[in-house]
Every structure is written in C-alpha cells, then in structure tokens.
Amino acid sequence: MARVNRAFTGRDLQDYDYRWIAQVLKHSGLNREEIFAILDQEVAPALQANLLYNPTPIMEGWSKEDVEQLVTEYVNKKPTMIERFIPASLLLKQRRKSNPQVNMKMIQLSRIGRGLVVLSIAISIYEIYTADDKVSETGRQIAITGAGIAGAAASSAMAGLICGPGAPVCVLIGGFVGGALAAWEMGRLWD
C-alpha cells in the first residue's frame, strides 16, 4: 500500500503528473492486478468520500502521511452494514467500465435538471411579480431556493455515503427528496 499511495497525494494534475503517477506505479514492484486490488480494496474506499462528495471546487490535496493515515484507518475499521452485504470490489470494479446507456441517461437527466432550474427561476419571478410586498417575497424566494439547494446537496451526500459509490439512483432520489423537503419547510417557516 505504501508503494502505491504516493500517487494519491493531492496535486493539480498536469500531463507531467500523469507520467509521474505512471512511474510511481511502475516502480512499485506490483503487477496490474495487485495495483487494482489495492486501489479497489484500500485506497478508493478510504478516499471516496473526499473525492466524490467534496463541495468545494478546489482540492487542497493530501500529504503522503494523510493518505497513509486515511487508508490505514479504513483498512482497520469494521465493515458497515452495506459493506457486509455488497462487497466494495463488486461496486468499484464497475466504475472502470463505461456504459453508453448510462452515459446517455446521465445526459438526459442533466438536461431535465437544467429545465427544472429554469422552471424554478420562472416560478420565483412570477411569485415576486405578483406579490404585494416584493421585497419580502424576494427574500422568501431566495430563502426557499437556498434551502432547496442546501437540502439537495446535503441529502445527496448522505445518500451517497449510505448507499455507496455504485448507487446513483439512491443519490438522485435522496437529493430530490431532501431538496424538496428543505424548500417546502423553508416556505412554511417563512409564512
């Protein structure tokens, strides 16, 4: 593990970084299957929460010691309920395979999501336009929209942590339900 984890210290990846990672893996003395086993069973599960659910657009990165600590803690922890029933290797091996049908579905869902954002903005504008107290209604719409976004982000992250990396439907439903509930509750509290 220590021979492979050096490739996962945080870096702003450039072409030379990919060459460096390839060299680290090549000089590790491990064959391809051993490297993928370490990645699938130790490194990726230990770092997935930070890699998949980090809401910040800029990654600070990890030091070699941070990576070693995170991976060691993961390897030594007891498996969760979900990990007992669904082996991580089954889910993680699937991530390497591109599925054209899933890719098309994600493009469609992305378009639907953009359409819902436009619809939401249009409804907010209409609500503000027809309100007697436009300032108060503007604050209300901002609060509802903000709560919806925060609720969707938080519930998607929680669903991803609970369901695991191979469950995009769980994350999608969790985000939709969390966003809707947060927006509805904020609207109720505002009134």
N, C-alpha and C positions, 0 to 999 in steps of 0.2 A: 504494500500500500504506500509506503513512504516514497518508493521509487516513482510512483505514478502521480501522487497528489501534487507534486511541484507544478504540474501543468495547470492546476486549478487555482493558483493564486491569482487574485484579481488583476486584470490587465485590460487596457483599452486595445482590443485586438486589431492588429495590422497584419499585412502579409508576412512580415518577418516573425510575428508572434506565432502564426500557424506553423511556420517552418521550425521555430523553437519548440513548440509543443510536440511536433512530429519527432524531433531529435530526442527530447526527453523520453518519449515513449519508446523510441527505437533503442536507446541506451539503457532502458530499464532492465533489459535482460528477460523480459516477459514476451511470450508469443501473443498473437492477436486475441485468441480466445481467453487467455489469462487476463489480458488488459480489459476486455469487455466484461469478464466476470467481476473484476474489481470495480469497474465503473458501475455496473448494474447492481451489484450487491452491497457496495460500501459507499462509494463516492456520490453517485447520483441521488440515492435516497437521503443521504445526510445533508446534501446541499439543495435539494429540490425546493424546499420552502423559500429559500432566499432567491433562487434562480427564477422560479415561476411566479411567485406572488409578491415580488418587491414592487411597491407602488411608485418608488422614486425612479425618475428617468435616468439617473446617473448612478452607476455602481461604484462604490468606494473600493471594493475588492477585499480580498483576504490575504493575510500573510501566510507563509508556509505553516507556521505554528497554528494559526487559526484553522486552516484546513485539516491539519492533523488532529486537532482537538475535536472539531465537529465530527469528523469521520470516526474517531475513536469512541466518542460518546454514542454515536449511532450504533456502531458495531456492538457495544457493550450493553445497550438498552434492551429491555424486554420488548417483544413484538406487540404492536397494538392489536385490537380485536380484528380490524380489517386485514392486517398483515398476516394474521393466523389463518384466515380463510382464503385470501388471494395472494399468492406469492408475488413479491415485488419483481422477481425476474420475469414473470409472465407479462406483467404490465410494461416493464421497462424495455424488454426486447421489442415490443410492438412499436415503441416510439421511433425506432430506427427505420421503420418501413413507411414509405409514403403511400397513402391511399388516395387515388384520384377522386373517388366518390366522396370521401370525407373532405378533401380539399374543395370540391365544388359546393358541398353543403355549407362549409365554413364561409365561402364567398357569398352564398345566398343569405346566410344568417347575418353576415356583416352588412349587406345591403338592407335587410329588414331592420337591423339595429339603427342604421343611419336614418331610415324612414321614420322610425319611432321617435328619434331625436327631433327631426323636423316637425313631426306631428305635435310633440310635446311643446316645442317652442311656439308653434302656431296657437295651440290652446292657451298657453300662458299669455301671449299677446292679446288674444281675444278677451280673456278674463280681465286683463288690465284695461283694455279699451272700453269694456262695458261697465267697469266698476265706477261707483260714485267717488270713492276715495282712491285715486290712482296711486298715490304714494304708498298707502298701506297695502294695497293689492300687489304692488310691485315687490314690496318686502315679503309678502306672503308667498308669491310665486318663486322668488329667489330661495326662500327657506324650504319650500316643498321640493324644488328641483335639487337643491343641495343635499337635502336629506335623502332623496331618492338615489342620487349618485353615491353618496357615502354608504347608504344601506346596501346598495347593489355590490359595491366594492368589498365591503366587509363580509357580506354573506357569501359572495363568490369565493373569497379567500378561505373562509371557514369550510365551505362545501368542498373545496379542493383539498384542504388538509384532512378532512374526514373521509372523503371518498377516494382520494389518491390521484395520482397523475394520469391514470387511464380513464377518467370519468368526466369527459367534457359535458355530457348531458346533465350530470349532477351539478356541476358548476353553473351551467346555463340556467337551470331551474332555480338553484339557490340564489343566483344574482337577481333573477326576475322577481322572485317572491320577496327577497329582502329589500330590493329597491321599492317595490310596490307598497309593502307594509310600512317602510320608513316614510315614504311620501304621504301615504294615507294618514298615518299617525301625526305627522307634522301639520298636515292640513287640518286635522281635527283639533290639535292643540292650539293652532293659530286662531281658530274661530272661537 
